[in-house]
Amino acid sequence: MARLPLVDIEKVTDPEILGIFAWVTEMEGKVPNHFAIELNFPELMKSKLGFTKTLWETGELSMEEIQHVGIVVSRANECSYCTGAFCTILVHGLGEDKSKAKELVSKGSSALEPKSRIKLISEFAEKVNNAPRTITDEDIKVLEDIGLSHKGTIQLIHLVSDFASYNRLNLALDTDYDYESFGFGE
């Protein structure tokens, strides 16, 4: 059981929050418990999820690449809630094969095709998450070689940070997992 109450999403009337709910329902099939936790601070929720939406919709990474980053970061941070949520988006929202998502959860970026753009992005994300001081000029060059500009590099680094912050929130508050119908997480 979560350490903070889940705010009843049916009672929300704020148009901005309802817009966020519509956006997430399109990708995940419903409004997840994580959002009901965030509603304990609605002003921050609007700003934070607006930031997330900007990262997802206005950068250079595809939605598939973004979800892979979410999975490898959440896996590294041992957040089964977020790992499951990103798998749900990948499978439910984007139509990825469920077995490929499960393999990514099991093996991390090593499950991805060698030298592929998505693998290189995922490996960079893992490195930023696990040891950001070890990023080198060569790591940035790899991103440039696969087509990311400075904007794409900034997007990727902020995605890692954004996802890690959601990991910490859900781990600290023991958010109840609510994606059972898709078979991910615990």
VOMIKOL-906649 format. One line per field, with one value per atom (N, C-alpha, C): residue number from 1; residue in three letters; chain; x, y, z. Coordinates in pm, 1 decimal. Example, Ala and Ser with C-alpha at 12.3 -4.5 7.8 and 13.67 -1.06 7.14 Angstrom:
2
resi: c(1  1  1  2  2  2)
resn: c(Ala  Ala  Ala  Ser  Ser  Ser)
chain: c(A  A  A  A  A  A)
east: c(1319.0  1230.0  1320.0  1285.0  1367.0  1290.0)
north: c(-569.0  -450.0  -330.0  -225.0  -106.0  3.0)
up: c(780.0  780.0  780.0  708.0  714.0  787.0)
//
This chain:
186
resi: c(1  1  1  2  2  2  3  3  3  4  4  4  5  5  5  6  6  6  7  7  7  8  8  8  9  9  9  10  10  10  11  11  11  12  12  12  13  13  13  14  14  14  15  15  15  16  16  16  17  17  17  18  18  18  19  19  19  20  20  20  21  21  21  22  22  22  23  23  23  24  24  24  25  25  25  26  26  26  27  27  27  28  28  28  29  29  29  30  30  30  31  31  31  32  32  32  33  33  33  34  34  34  35  35  35  36  36  36  37  37  37  38  38  38  39  39  39  40  40  40  41  41  41  42  42  42  43  43  43  44  44  44  45  45  45  46  46  46  47  47  47  48  48  48  49  49  49  50  50  50  51  51  51  52  52  52  53  53  53  54  54  54  55  55  55  56  56  56  57  57  57  58  58  58  59  59  59  60  60  60  61  61  61  62  62  62  63  63  63  64  64  64  65  65  65  66  66  66  67  67  67  68  68  68  69  69  69  70  70  70  71  71  71  72  72  72  73  73  73  74  74  74  75  75  75  76  76  76  77  77  77  78  78  78  79  79  79  80  80  80  81  81  81  82  82  82  83  83  83  84  84  84  85  85  85  86  86  86  87  87  87  88  88  88  89  89  89  90  90  90  91  91  91  92  92  92  93  93  93  94  94  94  95  95  95  96  96  96  97  97  97  98  98  98  99  99  99  100  100  100  101  101  101  102  102  102  103  103  103  104  104  104  105  105  105  106  106  106  107  107  107  108  108  108  109  109  109  110  110  110  111  111  111  112  112  112  113  113  113  114  114  114  115  115  115  116  116  116  117  117  117  118  118  118  119  119  119  120  120  120  121  121  121  122  122  122  123  123  123  124  124  124  125  125  125  126  126  126  127  127  127  128  128  128  129  129  129  130  130  130  131  131  131  132  132  132  133  133  133  134  134  134  135  135  135  136  136  136  137  137  137  138  138  138  139  139  139  140  140  140  141  141  141  142  142  142  143  143  143  144  144  144  145  145  145  146  146  146  147  147  147  148  148  148  149  149  149  150  150  150  151  151  151  152  152  152  153  153  153  154  154  154  155  155  155  156  156  156  157  157  157  158  158  158  159  159  159  160  160  160  161  161  161  162  162  162  163  163  163  164  164  164  165  165  165  166  166  166  167  167  167  168  168  168  169  169  169  170  170  170  171  171  171  172  172  172  173  173  173  174  174  174  175  175  175  176  176  176  177  177  177  178  178  178  179  179  179  180  180  180  181  181  181  182  182  182  183  183  183  184  184  184  185  185  185  186  186  186)
resn: c(Met  Met  Met  Ala  Ala  Ala  Arg  Arg  Arg  Leu  Leu  Leu  Pro  Pro  Pro  Leu  Leu  Leu  Val  Val  Val  Asp  Asp  Asp  Ile  Ile  Ile  Glu  Glu  Glu  Lys  Lys  Lys  Val  Val  Val  Thr  Thr  Thr  Asp  Asp  Asp  Pro  Pro  Pro  Glu  Glu  Glu  Ile  Ile  Ile  Leu  Leu  Leu  Gly  Gly  Gly  Ile  Ile  Ile  Phe  Phe  Phe  Ala  Ala  Ala  Trp  Trp  Trp  Val  Val  Val  Thr  Thr  Thr  Glu  Glu  Glu  Met  Met  Met  Glu  Glu  Glu  Gly  Gly  Gly  Lys  Lys  Lys  Val  Val  Val  Pro  Pro  Pro  Asn  Asn  Asn  His  His  His  Phe  Phe  Phe  Ala  Ala  Ala  Ile  Ile  Ile  Glu  Glu  Glu  Leu  Leu  Leu  Asn  Asn  Asn  Phe  Phe  Phe  Pro  Pro  Pro  Glu  Glu  Glu  Leu  Leu  Leu  Met  Met  Met  Lys  Lys  Lys  Ser  Ser  Ser  Lys  Lys  Lys  Leu  Leu  Leu  Gly  Gly  Gly  Phe  Phe  Phe  Thr  Thr  Thr  Lys  Lys  Lys  Thr  Thr  Thr  Leu  Leu  Leu  Trp  Trp  Trp  Glu  Glu  Glu  Thr  Thr  Thr  Gly  Gly  Gly  Glu  Glu  Glu  Leu  Leu  Leu  Ser  Ser  Ser  Met  Met  Met  Glu  Glu  Glu  Glu  Glu  Glu  Ile  Ile  Ile  Gln  Gln  Gln  His  His  His  Val  Val  Val  Gly  Gly  Gly  Ile  Ile  Ile  Val  Val  Val  Val  Val  Val  Ser  Ser  Ser  Arg  Arg  Arg  Ala  Ala  Ala  Asn  Asn  Asn  Glu  Glu  Glu  Cys  Cys  Cys  Ser  Ser  Ser  Tyr  Tyr  Tyr  Cys  Cys  Cys  Thr  Thr  Thr  Gly  Gly  Gly  Ala  Ala  Ala  Phe  Phe  Phe  Cys  Cys  Cys  Thr  Thr  Thr  Ile  Ile  Ile  Leu  Leu  Leu  Val  Val  Val  His  His  His  Gly  Gly  Gly  Leu  Leu  Leu  Gly  Gly  Gly  Glu  Glu  Glu  Asp  Asp  Asp  Lys  Lys  Lys  Ser  Ser  Ser  Lys  Lys  Lys  Ala  Ala  Ala  Lys  Lys  Lys  Glu  Glu  Glu  Leu  Leu  Leu  Val  Val  Val  Ser  Ser  Ser  Lys  Lys  Lys  Gly  Gly  Gly  Ser  Ser  Ser  Ser  Ser  Ser  Ala  Ala  Ala  Leu  Leu  Leu  Glu  Glu  Glu  Pro  Pro  Pro  Lys  Lys  Lys  Ser  Ser  Ser  Arg  Arg  Arg  Ile  Ile  Ile  Lys  Lys  Lys  Leu  Leu  Leu  Ile  Ile  Ile  Ser  Ser  Ser  Glu  Glu  Glu  Phe  Phe  Phe  Ala  Ala  Ala  Glu  Glu  Glu  Lys  Lys  Lys  Val  Val  Val  Asn  Asn  Asn  Asn  Asn  Asn  Ala  Ala  Ala  Pro  Pro  Pro  Arg  Arg  Arg  Thr  Thr  Thr  Ile  Ile  Ile  Thr  Thr  Thr  Asp  Asp  Asp  Glu  Glu  Glu  Asp  Asp  Asp  Ile  Ile  Ile  Lys  Lys  Lys  Val  Val  Val  Leu  Leu  Leu  Glu  Glu  Glu  Asp  Asp  Asp  Ile  Ile  Ile  Gly  Gly  Gly  Leu  Leu  Leu  Ser  Ser  Ser  His  His  His  Lys  Lys  Lys  Gly  Gly  Gly  Thr  Thr  Thr  Ile  Ile  Ile  Gln  Gln  Gln  Leu  Leu  Leu  Ile  Ile  Ile  His  His  His  Leu  Leu  Leu  Val  Val  Val  Ser  Ser  Ser  Asp  Asp  Asp  Phe  Phe  Phe  Ala  Ala  Ala  Ser  Ser  Ser  Tyr  Tyr  Tyr  Asn  Asn  Asn  Arg  Arg  Arg  Leu  Leu  Leu  Asn  Asn  Asn  Leu  Leu  Leu  Ala  Ala  Ala  Leu  Leu  Leu  Asp  Asp  Asp  Thr  Thr  Thr  Asp  Asp  Asp  Tyr  Tyr  Tyr  Asp  Asp  Asp  Tyr  Tyr  Tyr  Glu  Glu  Glu  Ser  Ser  Ser  Phe  Phe  Phe  Gly  Gly  Gly  Phe  Phe  Phe  Gly  Gly  Gly  Glu  Glu  Glu)
chain: c(A  A  A  A  A  A  A  A  A  A  A  A  A  A  A  A  A  A  A  A  A  A  A  A  A  A  A  A  A  A  A  A  A  A  A  A  A  A  A  A  A  A  A  A  A  A  A  A  A  A  A  A  A  A  A  A  A  A  A  A  A  A  A  A  A  A  A  A  A  A  A  A  A  A  A  A  A  A  A  A  A  A  A  A  A  A  A  A  A  A  A  A  A  A  A  A  A  A  A  A  A  A  A  A  A  A  A  A  A  A  A  A  A  A  A  A  A  A  A  A  A  A  A  A  A  A  A  A  A  A  A  A  A  A  A  A  A  A  A  A  A  A  A  A  A  A  A  A  A  A  A  A  A  A  A  A  A  A  A  A  A  A  A  A  A  A  A  A  A  A  A  A  A  A  A  A  A  A  A  A  A  A  A  A  A  A  A  A  A  A  A  A  A  A  A  A  A  A  A  A  A  A  A  A  A  A  A  A  A  A  A  A  A  A  A  A  A  A  A  A  A  A  A  A  A  A  A  A  A  A  A  A  A  A  A  A  A  A  A  A  A  A  A  A  A  A  A  A  A  A  A  A  A  A  A  A  A  A  A  A  A  A  A  A  A  A  A  A  A  A  A  A  A  A  A  A  A  A  A  A  A  A  A  A  A  A  A  A  A  A  A  A  A  A  A  A  A  A  A  A  A  A  A  A  A  A  A  A  A  A  A  A  A  A  A  A  A  A  A  A  A  A  A  A  A  A  A  A  A  A  A  A  A  A  A  A  A  A  A  A  A  A  A  A  A  A  A  A  A  A  A  A  A  A  A  A  A  A  A  A  A  A  A  A  A  A  A  A  A  A  A  A  A  A  A  A  A  A  A  A  A  A  A  A  A  A  A  A  A  A  A  A  A  A  A  A  A  A  A  A  A  A  A  A  A  A  A  A  A  A  A  A  A  A  A  A  A  A  A  A  A  A  A  A  A  A  A  A  A  A  A  A  A  A  A  A  A  A  A  A  A  A  A  A  A  A  A  A  A  A  A  A  A  A  A  A  A  A  A  A  A  A  A  A  A  A  A  A  A  A  A  A  A  A  A  A  A  A  A  A  A  A  A  A  A  A  A  A  A  A  A  A  A  A  A  A  A  A  A  A  A  A  A  A  A  A  A  A  A  A  A  A  A  A  A  A  A  A  A  A  A  A  A  A  A  A  A  A  A  A  A  A  A  A  A  A  A  A  A  A  A  A  A  A  A  A  A  A  A  A  A  A  A  A  A  A  A  A)
east: c(84.0  0.0  88.5  50.9  130.1  137.8  248.5  271.8  196.3  144.2  57.7  -72.5  -179.5  -308.1  -311.5  -386.0  -412.9  -531.3  -511.3  -618.3  -715.9  -843.4  -947.2  -944.6  -898.9  -885.6  -1021.3  -1126.8  -1261.3  -1312.2  -1252.7  -1296.8  -1218.0  -1123.0  -1041.2  -1123.8  -1119.2  -1191.1  -1097.7  -974.1  -877.9  -854.6  -883.8  -869.2  -727.1  -628.6  -489.9  -456.8  -499.1  -474.4  -555.5  -679.1  -759.6  -693.3  -627.7  -552.8  -435.9  -367.6  -257.8  -312.8  -427.7  -490.1  -523.8  -575.0  -609.4  -484.3  -375.6  -249.1  -197.4  -197.2  -143.0  -235.0  -365.2  -458.4  -438.7  -406.3  -380.5  -264.3  -161.4  -42.7  -49.7  -117.1  -113.4  -246.4  -351.2  -481.0  -561.6  -498.3  -565.9  -476.5  -529.7  -450.6  -392.2  -261.1  -199.2  -196.4  -175.9  -167.9  -62.6  43.2  150.0  92.6  -1.5  -62.2  -149.1  -216.3  -298.9  -212.3  -90.0  5.9  50.6  86.7  133.2  29.1  -98.5  -205.7  -205.5  -126.0  -109.7  -39.1  20.7  85.2  50.3  -76.2  -122.7  -47.5  -2.3  71.0  201.5  270.5  394.7  365.0  258.9  223.8  207.3  136.6  114.6  247.6  334.1  462.8  551.7  562.4  650.8  606.1  477.2  429.6  427.4  414.6  429.6  572.1  669.2  810.4  832.5  776.1  788.3  728.6  611.0  545.5  631.8  694.7  785.0  901.3  959.6  1069.9  1025.7  904.6  855.8  814.2  765.7  702.5  783.3  886.0  952.1  1100.3  1150.9  1292.4  1315.2  1430.7  1472.8  1452.6  1432.2  1416.2  1273.9  1262.3  1129.4  1064.0  934.3  863.0  915.2  947.5  1003.9  1137.8  1222.3  1352.2  1333.2  1238.3  1211.1  1168.4  1082.3  1036.7  1150.8  1237.6  1355.2  1443.1  1462.8  1539.8  1470.6  1339.1  1264.6  1282.0  1279.6  1294.2  1434.9  1539.1  1675.4  1709.7  1661.7  1687.6  1612.0  1486.1  1404.7  1454.3  1498.7  1557.1  1683.4  1770.2  1894.7  1866.9  1758.5  1722.8  1632.3  1608.6  1528.8  1387.3  1328.2  1190.9  1098.9  1042.9  956.0  829.2  782.5  662.8  687.5  793.9  822.4  865.3  941.2  978.8  852.4  757.8  631.3  552.8  553.8  480.3  538.2  670.9  732.0  712.0  712.8  682.5  538.5  448.1  308.3  293.4  362.0  355.6  414.5  526.3  591.6  499.9  434.9  350.4  209.9  143.1  4.9  -2.5  81.3  73.9  142.2  251.2  331.7  329.8  267.0  251.4  374.8  471.5  592.1  552.9  625.3  603.9  635.0  544.2  558.5  685.1  720.7  840.3  967.8  970.8  1088.0  1098.3  985.5  985.9  1034.2  986.8  1029.7  1179.5  1230.1  1374.1  1454.5  1404.7  1472.3  1475.4  1366.3  1362.2  1462.1  1469.7  1558.0  1706.0  1739.9  1880.4  1930.2  1841.6  1883.7  1924.4  2009.7  2047.8  2120.4  2171.8  2238.1  2138.5  2008.8  1906.1  1885.1  1941.0  1917.7  2021.0  1985.0  2072.4  2203.1  2316.6  2446.4  2458.6  2515.9  2544.9  2420.6  2300.8  2179.9  2166.2  2097.0  2074.4  2009.3  1908.9  1836.1  1926.4  2016.2  2110.1  2208.7  2263.5  2360.6  2296.9  2173.8  2101.1  2078.0  2036.5  2009.8  2135.6  2246.5  2373.4  2417.9  2403.3  2437.4  2349.5  2221.2  2128.1  2169.0  2204.5  2249.5  2373.1  2464.8  2589.0  2560.3  2473.0  2434.7  2369.7  2284.2  2214.9  2310.8  2396.6  2480.5  2610.6  2668.4  2799.4  2817.2  2741.1  2744.5  2881.6  2964.9  3098.5  3189.3  3148.3  3232.6  3200.3  3102.1  3070.7  3191.4  3226.2  3343.6  3301.6  3397.0  3373.3  3337.6  3397.6  3368.4  3222.7  3169.9  3028.8  2937.3  2971.0  2892.1  2906.0  3026.6  3050.0  2966.0  2951.3  2866.8  2723.6  2673.6  2538.0  2528.2  2629.9  2631.2  2633.8  2711.2  2723.6  2592.2  2503.3  2374.3  2263.3  2304.0  2209.6  2154.1  2201.8  2152.4  2232.1  2160.3  2224.5  2245.5  2289.9  2304.9  2169.1  2064.2  1928.8  1892.2  1919.9  1888.5  1967.5  2093.1  2176.4  2120.5  2081.8  2021.7  1890.6  1809.6  1683.5  1710.9  1806.5  1837.3  1883.1  1971.0  2020.3  1906.6  1821.6  1707.8  1606.0  1589.6  1500.8  1549.6  1679.1  1736.1  1705.8  1730.1  1705.3  1557.3  1472.3  1327.5  1278.3  1321.3  1277.7  1330.8  1454.3  1511.4  1434.3  1385.8  1308.1  1174.9  1111.1  987.5  1017.8  1131.9  1172.4  1181.4  1248.7  1266.7  1133.5  1045.2  914.2  837.4  830.2  752.9  816.2  948.8  1015.9  996.7  1016.3  1004.9  862.9  764.7  624.7  557.6  632.1  581.3  448.6  449.8  329.1  277.1  148.5  85.4  88.4  136.3  145.8  6.2  -20.0  -155.7  -158.8  -61.9  -58.1  -72.6  -133.7  -139.9  -192.8  -286.9  -348.4  -249.1  -136.3  -37.5  79.0  83.3  180.1  320.7  338.4  471.4  474.7  595.6  613.2  569.8  570.4  533.2  445.2)
north: c(-118.7  0.0  125.1  219.7  341.7  417.7  486.5  561.0  693.4  739.5  857.7  815.9  887.4  848.1  871.5  786.8  806.2  901.7  1014.6  1111.9  1056.1  1070.2  1019.2  1097.3  1033.6  1102.3  1136.9  1069.8  1098.1  1234.6  1288.1  1416.2  1535.4  1509.4  1615.4  1694.4  1826.5  1913.9  2012.3  2021.9  2114.8  2076.3  2165.7  2133.2  2094.4  2156.6  2123.7  1980.7  1941.4  1804.8  1705.8  1740.3  1652.1  1632.1  1735.2  1722.5  1626.7  1632.3  1539.2  1396.7  1380.5  1248.1  1192.6  1276.7  1231.9  1186.3  1261.6  1228.1  1093.2  1071.3  946.4  828.2  850.2  742.4  694.7  786.4  749.7  650.7  668.6  583.7  461.0  473.8  366.4  294.5  347.7  283.3  325.8  399.0  447.0  547.3  607.6  696.6  610.0  598.3  508.9  567.4  478.2  518.5  625.5  621.2  720.6  862.5  883.1  1015.1  1050.2  950.5  973.3  1010.4  960.5  1000.0  1144.4  1174.2  1308.6  1415.5  1378.7  1475.6  1528.2  1470.6  1526.5  1661.8  1695.2  1824.7  1864.4  1902.4  1923.7  2032.2  2135.2  2242.2  2188.5  2106.8  2047.0  1944.4  1868.3  1766.7  1829.4  1940.6  2006.4  2048.1  2105.7  2151.8  2033.8  1936.2  1821.1  1740.2  1710.3  1631.0  1712.3  1842.7  1927.9  1920.9  1919.4  1904.2  1768.8  1663.5  1530.0  1527.7  1586.9  1590.0  1663.9  1773.3  1846.4  1756.8  1684.3  1593.3  1486.2  1436.0  1327.1  1374.9  1497.1  1538.8  1636.1  1699.7  1804.7  1779.4  1668.6  1640.1  1556.1  1497.7  1420.4  1269.4  1223.8  1080.0  1037.7  918.8  863.9  817.1  796.9  747.6  609.8  525.8  394.2  409.5  497.5  519.4  572.1  661.9  717.7  607.5  517.2  409.4  312.8  287.5  203.4  269.3  400.1  472.1  457.1  474.4  459.0  321.1  219.3  82.0  58.7  96.6  67.3  149.3  273.4  355.5  298.9  267.6  215.8  79.0  -1.8  -132.4  -112.5  -20.6  5.4  57.7  133.4  189.4  96.8  -22.2  -125.6  -78.6  -1.9  45.1  -37.5  -143.6  -230.4  -157.6  -61.9  13.6  86.5  165.1  242.3  153.1  47.2  -46.4  -101.2  -142.9  -194.4  -89.8  33.2  141.0  166.5  173.0  197.5  78.9  -42.6  -159.9  -153.5  -109.3  -97.0  0.3  113.6  210.9  149.5  80.1  19.5  -84.2  -166.9  -274.0  -223.5  -160.5  -115.6  5.8  103.8  228.8  225.4  146.9  149.6  18.4  -84.3  -209.8  -298.7  -276.1  -360.9  -500.9  -599.7  -737.3  -750.5  -812.9  -826.5  -902.7  -1003.9  -1083.3  -999.5  -905.4  -817.0  -722.8  -674.2  -588.1  -666.2  -789.0  -871.9  -902.8  -924.4  -949.4  -824.8  -707.9  -583.1  -566.9  -602.5  -595.8  -694.4  -810.8  -914.9  -885.5  -837.0  -823.7  -680.1  -582.8  -444.4  -420.9  -322.9  -286.0  -397.8  -497.2  -608.8  -691.8  -673.8  -744.7  -683.1  -565.4  -492.2  -526.0  -505.0  -535.8  -456.9  -525.7  -457.8  -340.5  -232.4  -111.2  -39.9  -85.8  -18.2  116.4  208.2  339.3  324.6  240.0  225.9  166.3  77.0  20.1  126.6  204.2  307.5  415.0  451.6  546.9  487.9  362.3  296.4  281.1  245.7  233.6  368.8  473.6  607.4  643.3  613.9  643.6  568.9  443.9  367.0  430.6  474.1  535.3  667.8  749.7  876.4  848.6  748.2  715.2  661.4  570.3  498.2  569.1  641.7  703.7  825.8  932.4  1047.4  1112.1  1105.1  1165.3  1091.7  971.1  893.3  919.1  1003.6  1037.7  1109.3  1068.8  1124.7  1195.6  1266.5  1327.7  1220.4  1104.6  994.7  949.6  947.1  911.2  1009.5  1137.1  1239.7  1223.9  1190.6  1168.3  1052.4  948.0  833.8  881.8  967.1  1020.0  1104.2  1185.8  1266.7  1177.0  1068.9  977.3  905.6  891.6  827.0  929.2  1057.4  1158.3  1251.7  1241.4  1334.8  1464.6  1574.8  1705.8  1736.1  1855.8  1897.5  1891.7  1931.8  1926.8  1783.6  1687.5  1548.0  1494.3  1537.0  1495.1  1550.6  1677.8  1738.5  1667.7  1639.9  1568.3  1434.6  1359.4  1227.2  1234.8  1325.7  1338.5  1379.5  1472.3  1511.2  1398.6  1316.0  1199.9  1107.5  1081.9  996.6  1055.6  1184.0  1251.2  1248.6  1276.1  1277.4  1139.6  1036.8  901.7  859.6  894.6  860.4  929.1  1049.7  1117.8  1047.3  999.5  921.7  790.3  728.5  606.4  630.8  738.4  768.2  793.8  867.8  896.0  766.2  681.3  558.3  457.9  453.3  365.3  415.3  544.2  600.2  590.3  606.2  604.7  469.5  372.0  236.2  238.0  306.9  319.7  182.4  161.6  33.8  12.1  -103.8  -137.6  -159.9  -102.5  -108.6  -142.1  -218.5  -255.9  -407.1  -478.1  -623.7  -676.0  -606.3  -657.3  -669.1  -602.9  -611.5  -703.7  -750.5  -850.3  -801.5  -674.9  -623.5  -576.9  -572.7  -520.3  -618.7  -571.1  -658.2  -581.6)
up: c(0.0  0.0  0.0  -80.4  -93.2  38.5  57.1  181.6  188.3  75.4  70.4  3.9  32.1  -27.4  -178.4  -245.8  -387.8  -397.2  -460.3  -477.3  -581.2  -556.2  -645.8  -777.4  -882.6  -1011.1  -1072.1  -1028.9  -1080.2  -1033.3  -928.2  -872.5  -927.6  -1016.7  -1073.8  -1175.8  -1162.5  -1256.8  -1327.7  -1285.1  -1344.1  -1490.6  -1584.5  -1726.5  -1766.9  -1705.1  -1738.9  -1697.6  -1577.8  -1531.3  -1614.5  -1649.1  -1733.6  -1870.3  -1920.6  -2045.8  -2031.5  -1918.6  -1890.5  -1882.7  -1816.6  -1806.2  -1944.9  -2032.2  -2168.0  -2241.5  -2226.1  -2290.8  -2241.6  -2110.7  -2057.7  -2089.9  -2090.6  -2122.4  -2266.0  -2354.6  -2493.8  -2503.3  -2421.9  -2428.7  -2338.5  -2223.7  -2125.7  -2107.3  -2166.9  -2154.8  -2033.9  -1942.9  -1822.4  -1750.6  -1647.1  -1562.1  -1450.6  -1443.4  -1344.8  -1203.0  -1106.0  -964.8  -940.5  -1015.1  -1000.8  -1009.3  -1099.4  -1115.2  -995.0  -939.3  -820.0  -699.9  -695.9  -591.6  -616.1  -741.4  -777.2  -745.3  -748.2  -721.7  -578.3  -491.2  -357.1  -362.5  -476.0  -500.2  -644.5  -669.2  -806.6  -882.8  -813.9  -882.5  -941.4  -864.4  -913.9  -1022.2  -1003.5  -1103.0  -1240.5  -1246.9  -1376.3  -1439.2  -1359.8  -1410.4  -1449.4  -1361.7  -1384.7  -1504.9  -1512.4  -1625.3  -1754.2  -1742.3  -1859.6  -1913.0  -1821.4  -1857.4  -1926.5  -1868.7  -1926.9  -2067.2  -2082.7  -2213.6  -2315.5  -2275.3  -2364.2  -2406.9  -2312.8  -2345.5  -2444.9  -2428.0  -2511.9  -2650.6  -2660.5  -2785.2  -2871.2  -2816.0  -2894.3  -2919.3  -2880.3  -2902.6  -3026.7  -3033.7  -3151.6  -3136.2  -3014.7  -2993.1  -3026.3  -3084.3  -3114.1  -2984.1  -2988.9  -2871.2  -2830.9  -2927.9  -2897.4  -2824.1  -2871.6  -2806.5  -2665.2  -2646.5  -2513.3  -2417.1  -2461.5  -2373.4  -2341.1  -2435.7  -2407.9  -2300.9  -2313.1  -2210.8  -2075.1  -2072.3  -1947.1  -1886.4  -1969.0  -1919.2  -1864.4  -1939.7  -1891.6  -1767.2  -1760.0  -1640.6  -1520.2  -1538.9  -1427.7  -1382.1  -1476.9  -1444.0  -1359.7  -1402.6  -1329.5  -1188.7  -1175.0  -1043.9  -963.4  -1016.1  -949.9  -916.6  -1008.0  -989.5  -1079.0  -1023.5  -1103.9  -1147.0  -1066.4  -1105.4  -1237.6  -1243.2  -1364.4  -1480.3  -1452.3  -1557.5  -1622.9  -1539.8  -1592.2  -1668.5  -1618.5  -1686.2  -1825.2  -1836.5  -1966.9  -2061.0  -2007.1  -2090.0  -2140.4  -2054.2  -2094.2  -2210.3  -2201.6  -2311.4  -2438.5  -2424.5  -2540.3  -2606.7  -2526.2  -2580.2  -2613.4  -2518.0  -2538.2  -2629.8  -2604.0  -2678.5  -2813.5  -2825.0  -2947.4  -3025.8  -2968.7  -3040.5  -3047.0  -2958.2  -2954.0  -2907.0  -2953.1  -2911.1  -2761.3  -2688.1  -2542.5  -2505.7  -2583.2  -2550.1  -2562.0  -2656.0  -2669.4  -2549.5  -2502.8  -2384.2  -2262.9  -2248.4  -2134.5  -2141.7  -2262.0  -2277.7  -2240.4  -2276.8  -2240.2  -2088.3  -2021.2  -1875.3  -1816.0  -1872.8  -1821.1  -1844.9  -1964.8  -2004.0  -2015.5  -2008.2  -2027.9  -2172.0  -2193.9  -2330.7  -2404.9  -2333.9  -2402.3  -2483.9  -2460.2  -2537.2  -2675.0  -2696.5  -2820.9  -2926.7  -3053.1  -3165.2  -3155.4  -3164.0  -3153.4  -3250.6  -3201.6  -3280.5  -3334.1  -3295.8  -3342.1  -3270.3  -3333.5  -3272.9  -3135.8  -3124.6  -2997.9  -2889.6  -2927.9  -2830.5  -2783.4  -2875.6  -2839.5  -2750.6  -2780.8  -2696.8  -2558.1  -2553.0  -2424.4  -2341.0  -2405.3  -2332.5  -2277.4  -2356.2  -2307.8  -2188.0  -2196.8  -2086.7  -1959.6  -1972.6  -1856.0  -1793.7  -1877.9  -1827.8  -1757.8  -1816.4  -1752.3  -1617.1  -1612.5  -1487.7  -1382.0  -1422.2  -1325.8  -1290.1  -1383.6  -1359.9  -1450.4  -1426.7  -1518.3  -1533.2  -1432.4  -1442.3  -1540.3  -1579.8  -1671.2  -1818.1  -1847.4  -1985.6  -2047.1  -2168.5  -2236.8  -2366.4  -2424.2  -2555.0  -2658.1  -2647.0  -2740.1  -2727.0  -2605.6  -2586.3  -2659.2  -2651.5  -2720.1  -2871.7  -2917.5  -3060.8  -3112.8  -3034.8  -3074.2  -3098.6  -3009.5  -3027.4  -3153.8  -3178.7  -3301.5  -3425.0  -3418.5  -3532.1  -3564.3  -3466.5  -3493.5  -3519.4  -3531.2  -3574.7  -3469.4  -3346.2  -3244.4  -3250.3  -3247.3  -3237.8  -3089.9  -3061.7  -2921.9  -2851.2  -2922.1  -2865.9  -2826.6  -2913.6  -2884.1  -2765.6  -2755.3  -2641.5  -2511.1  -2513.4  -2392.9  -2359.5  -2461.9  -2439.2  -2369.8  -2421.0  -2367.4  -2222.0  -2191.3  -2053.2  -1959.8  -2004.0  -1920.3  -1906.3  -2008.8  -1995.0  -1883.5  -1882.2  -1777.2  -1640.1  -1624.4  -1497.3  -1460.8  -1557.9  -1535.3  -1492.0  -1564.4  -1530.1  -1393.6  -1363.1  -1232.1  -1119.2  -1143.8  -1039.1  -1015.7  -1122.3  -1105.2  -1034.7  -1067.3  -997.3  -847.4  -810.0  -667.5  -598.1  -662.6  -604.3  -581.1  -682.1  -670.0  -574.6  -570.0  -474.0  -330.9  -308.3  -173.8  -119.1  -207.0  -161.3  -181.1  -230.8  -249.9  -326.4  -439.3  -519.9  -560.0  -537.6  -571.3  -721.6  -761.4  -903.3  -960.8  -1075.2  -1131.3  -1280.0  -1325.0  -1466.1  -1486.7  -1391.7  -1400.1  -1533.0  -1591.6  -1714.4  -1830.1  -1820.0  -1925.8  -1887.5  -1764.7  -1725.2  -1695.8  -1663.5  -1630.5  -1486.3  -1428.0  -1293.7  -1187.4  -1064.0  -951.2  -856.5)
//
